[in-house]
């Protein structure tokens, strides 16, 4: 039955694509597209994960002239997430993009209720529905490159990693970062800490606790700290700024967005690089394909019925930023590592 459903849906999608192709006015078609986007806690303005998604929406609005409605969860409960998605679907928004893996359960429930609405979810590949595009990333590959930069820049041979919550997704960042560090300089040690343990997800929005963790690392001689912790990353940046005021040089590594671009003047002086995760590209792709009447539907797992797109180095889905110019001198080594990953010579681990 599932195979028949896939076939019917595929034919329908193809028909939509053909219709869109022969439409006399692509601009007119785009203007009818109403995009719904549901952010994670923090929403637009978090200078990290949600802002990267917002950048993709803004780019699509500018390019195609689509209209959009943005909603943000506050409590973060499954019921609230479900209500937000259902609100968008009921109001006729299509596609609807959920920002964050915590939307997995809610998006499956709402997508079943609205089979003619196309959904997309960032950072999850568990929903086996044809109208749900799973948008996932090779965070371990981008983090590996950040690890190369850290190993080359450290003076103390002590670097740190702060994750928001100890879950498999954040452990991909950890595994890649540690692998990149060790492959570049085996003498460098990596101190790994998490703001909270599963199932406590407050670690994504607790900069005060992250600052305490970062300060503890700095007190032990760590001079570079990579934080993949959403809003909590601000605590890492604050700890490095305090260290600078005390005469100590501590570099930070941002995540998701190029955080140098939104950092304060004091924070910019310490921001070595950021591991860029192109959530903006994924959001833009979902909207762009909707404009032409199709969807992002690369095969991720045919047996499980998971479709979407995997954004890795080969697709420029992850990488490191060069803002500030602090790692420009390491570019040749970073590019060499990236090429080896793309060719398959380097297999980056996804688990610590």
C-alpha positions in Angstrom: 0.0 0.0 0.0 2.9 2.4 0.9 4.5 1.8 -2.5 1.2 2.6 -4.3 0.8 5.7 -2.2 4.4 6.8 -3.1 3.7 6.2 -6.8 0.5 8.2 -6.8 2.1 11.0 -4.9 5.1 11.0 -7.3 2.9 11.2 -10.3 0.9 14.0 -8.7 4.1 15.9 -7.9 5.3 15.5 -11.5 2.0 16.8 -12.8 2.3 19.8 -10.6 5.9 20.4 -11.8 4.7 20.3 -15.4 1.8 22.6 -14.7 4.2 25.1 -13.0 6.6 24.9 -15.9 4.0 25.8 -18.5 2.4 28.5 -16.4 2.4 31.9 -18.2 3.6 33.8 -15.2 6.1 32.4 -12.7 5.8 35.6 -10.7 2.1 35.3 -10.4 2.4 31.7 -9.3 5.0 32.6 -6.7 2.8 35.4 -5.3 0.2 32.8 -4.4 2.6 30.8 -2.3 2.1 31.4 1.4 5.0 30.1 3.5 4.6 29.2 7.2 7.6 28.9 9.4 7.6 27.6 13.0 10.8 28.6 14.9 12.2 26.8 17.9 12.4 28.6 21.3 14.2 31.9 20.9 12.8 32.5 17.5 14.0 35.1 15.0 16.7 37.2 16.7 18.6 34.4 18.5 21.7 35.2 16.3 22.2 31.4 15.7 20.0 28.5 14.6 16.6 30.3 14.2 18.2 33.3 12.5 19.8 31.1 9.9 16.3 29.8 9.0 15.0 33.3 9.0 17.7 34.4 6.5 16.5 31.7 4.1 13.0 32.9 4.4 14.0 36.5 3.8 16.0 35.5 0.7 13.1 33.6 -0.7 10.7 36.5 0.0 13.0 38.8 -1.8 13.6 36.5 -4.8 10.0 35.2 -5.3 7.7 37.7 -3.6 6.1 35.0 -1.5 4.1 35.9 1.6 4.9 34.4 5.0 3.8 33.9 8.5 6.3 33.3 11.3 5.4 31.7 14.7 7.6 30.8 17.6 7.0 28.4 20.5 7.5 29.7 24.0 7.0 26.7 26.3 8.3 24.2 23.8 5.8 21.5 24.7 4.6 19.0 22.0 1.1 20.3 22.3 2.2 23.9 21.7 4.3 22.8 18.7 1.3 20.9 17.3 -1.0 23.9 17.8 1.4 26.2 16.0 1.7 23.9 13.0 -2.0 23.2 12.8 -2.7 27.0 13.0 -0.5 27.5 9.9 -2.0 24.6 8.0 -5.6 25.6 8.8 -4.8 29.1 7.6 -3.7 27.8 4.2 0.1 28.1 4.5 1.9 25.8 2.2 4.8 24.9 2.5 5.2 24.9 6.3 8.7 24.6 7.7 9.5 23.5 11.3 12.8 24.6 12.6 14.3 21.9 14.9 14.1 18.2 15.6 11.7 18.7 18.5 8.9 19.3 15.9 9.2 15.6 14.7 6.2 14.2 16.6 4.0 17.3 16.1 4.8 17.6 12.4 3.9 13.9 11.7 0.6 14.4 13.4 -0.3 17.6 11.5 1.0 16.3 8.2 -1.3 13.3 8.4 -4.2 15.7 9.0 -3.2 17.8 6.0 -1.8 15.4 3.3 -2.0 18.1 0.6 0.3 20.5 2.5 4.0 20.2 2.0 6.0 20.3 5.2 9.8 20.5 5.9 11.6 19.9 9.1 15.1 20.9 10.0 17.4 18.4 11.8 15.1 15.3 11.7 14.8 12.3 9.4 12.3 10.2 11.2 9.0 11.2 9.6 8.0 8.6 6.9 5.5 10.7 5.0 5.7 11.9 1.4 4.5 15.4 2.3 7.3 15.9 4.8 10.9 16.8 3.6 13.6 15.9 6.1 16.3 18.6 6.0 19.4 17.2 7.6 23.1 18.2 7.8 26.6 16.8 8.0 27.4 18.8 11.2 30.3 16.4 11.9 32.0 17.5 8.6 31.8 21.2 9.3 32.8 20.6 12.9 35.9 18.7 11.7 37.0 21.8 9.8 36.5 23.9 12.9 38.6 21.3 14.8 41.4 21.7 12.2 41.3 25.5 12.7 41.3 25.1 16.5 44.3 22.7 16.5 46.3 25.1 14.4 45.4 28.2 16.4 45.7 26.9 20.0 48.8 28.1 22.0 48.0 26.0 25.2 47.2 22.7 23.4 43.9 22.8 25.3 40.6 23.4 23.5 37.0 22.9 24.6 33.6 21.9 23.3 30.3 23.0 24.9 27.2 21.3 23.6 23.7 22.5 24.5 22.1 19.1 25.4 23.8 15.7 25.3 21.8 14.2 22.4 23.0 12.4 19.2 22.6 15.5 17.1 25.0 17.5 19.3 27.3 14.6 19.7 27.8 14.7 15.9 29.3 18.2 16.4 31.4 16.9 19.2 32.7 13.9 17.3 33.6 15.9 14.2 35.3 18.6 16.2 37.4 16.2 18.3 38.4 14.2 15.1 39.5 17.4 13.3 41.6 18.5 16.3 43.3 15.1 16.8 43.9 14.6 13.1 45.7 17.9 13.0 47.6 17.8 16.3 47.5 14.7 18.6 49.0 16.7 21.4 45.9 18.9 21.8 43.4 17.8 24.4 39.6 18.5 24.1 37.5 19.2 27.2 33.9 18.2 26.4 31.0 19.5 28.5 27.2 19.8 28.0 25.0 22.5 29.5 22.2 20.0 30.3 21.6 16.3 30.0 18.7 14.8 28.0 15.7 15.2 28.5 16.3 18.7 29.9 16.4 20.9 26.8 17.0 24.1 28.7 20.6 23.8 27.7 19.8 25.5 24.4 18.8 28.7 26.2 20.9 29.1 29.3 23.8 31.4 28.6 24.5 31.9 32.3 25.2 28.2 32.9 27.2 28.0 29.6 29.3 30.9 30.9 30.1 29.1 34.1 31.2 26.0 32.1 33.3 28.1 29.7 35.0 29.9 32.7 35.8 26.6 34.2 37.5 25.5 31.0 39.4 28.8 30.8 40.6 28.5 34.4 42.2 25.2 33.4 44.1 26.8 30.5 41.7 26.2 27.6 42.3 28.9 25.0 39.7 28.0 22.3 36.1 27.0 23.0 33.6 25.8 20.4 30.0 26.1 21.5 27.1 24.3 19.7 24.4 25.3 22.2 21.9 27.7 20.5 21.2 30.7 22.7 23.5 29.4 25.4 26.5 30.1 23.1 26.3 33.7 24.3 27.7 32.6 27.6 30.8 31.3 25.9 31.3 34.6 24.1 30.8 36.5 27.4 33.4 34.3 29.2 36.0 35.0 26.5 35.3 38.7 26.7 35.8 38.6 30.5 39.0 36.7 30.0 40.3 39.4 27.5 39.6 42.1 30.1 41.7 40.1 32.5 44.6 39.9 30.0 44.0 36.4 28.7 43.4 35.5 25.1 40.6 33.0 24.6 39.2 32.3 21.1 35.6 31.2 20.6 34.0 29.3 17.7 30.4 30.1 16.8 27.9 27.8 15.2 25.1 27.6 12.7 25.3 31.2 11.4 28.4 33.3 10.9 28.2 34.6 14.4 30.9 37.1 13.8 28.4 39.2 11.8 26.1 39.7 14.7 28.7 39.8 17.5 29.6 42.8 19.6 32.8 44.6 18.9 34.4 43.0 22.0 33.1 39.5 21.0 34.5 39.9 17.4 38.0 40.3 18.7 37.8 36.7 20.1 35.7 34.9 17.5 38.1 32.7 15.6 35.5 31.3 13.2 32.0 29.8 13.1 30.9 26.4 11.9 28.3 27.4 9.4 25.3 25.1 8.9 23.3 26.3 5.9 19.8 26.1 7.5 19.1 29.2 5.3 19.8 27.2 2.2 17.5 24.4 3.3 14.6 26.8 4.0 15.2 28.6 0.7 15.2 25.3 -1.2 11.8 24.2 0.3 10.3 27.5 -0.8 11.9 27.6 -4.2 10.6 24.1 -5.1 7.1 25.0 -3.8 7.1 28.0 -6.1 7.5 25.6 -9.1 5.0 23.2 -7.7 7.4 20.5 -6.5 9.2 19.6 -3.3 12.6 18.7 -1.9 12.5 15.0 -2.2 15.9 13.4 -2.5 15.9 9.8 -1.3 17.4 9.6 2.2 16.1 6.2 3.2 13.9 4.4 0.6 13.1 1.5 2.8 11.9 3.7 5.6 10.2 6.1 3.3 12.3 9.1 4.3 12.7 11.9 1.7 14.3 15.4 1.8 17.9 16.4 1.5 21.3 15.8 3.2 23.4 19.0 3.2 27.0 18.1 3.4 30.3 19.6 2.3 29.7 18.5 -1.3 26.5 20.6 -1.3 28.1 23.5 0.6 25.7 22.6 3.4 28.3 23.1 6.1 31.6 24.8 6.4 33.6 27.4 8.3 33.6 31.2 8.1 36.5 33.5 7.5 35.0 36.7 8.8 37.6 38.6 10.9 40.4 37.0 8.9 41.7 35.1 11.9 41.9 31.7 10.2 42.8 32.9 6.7 46.4 31.7 7.2 45.0 28.2 7.8 42.9 28.1 4.7 45.1 25.8 2.7 45.0 23.2 5.5 41.3 23.6 5.9 40.7 23.3 2.2 42.9 20.2 2.1 40.8 18.5 4.8 37.6 19.5 3.1 38.7 18.0 -0.2 39.7 14.8 1.6 36.2 14.6 3.2 34.5 15.2 -0.1 36.5 12.5 -1.8 35.9 10.0 0.9 39.5 9.8 2.0 38.6 11.1 5.4 35.6 9.5 7.1 34.3 11.8 9.8 32.8 10.0 12.8 29.3 10.9 13.9 29.6 9.5 17.4 32.1 10.3 20.1 
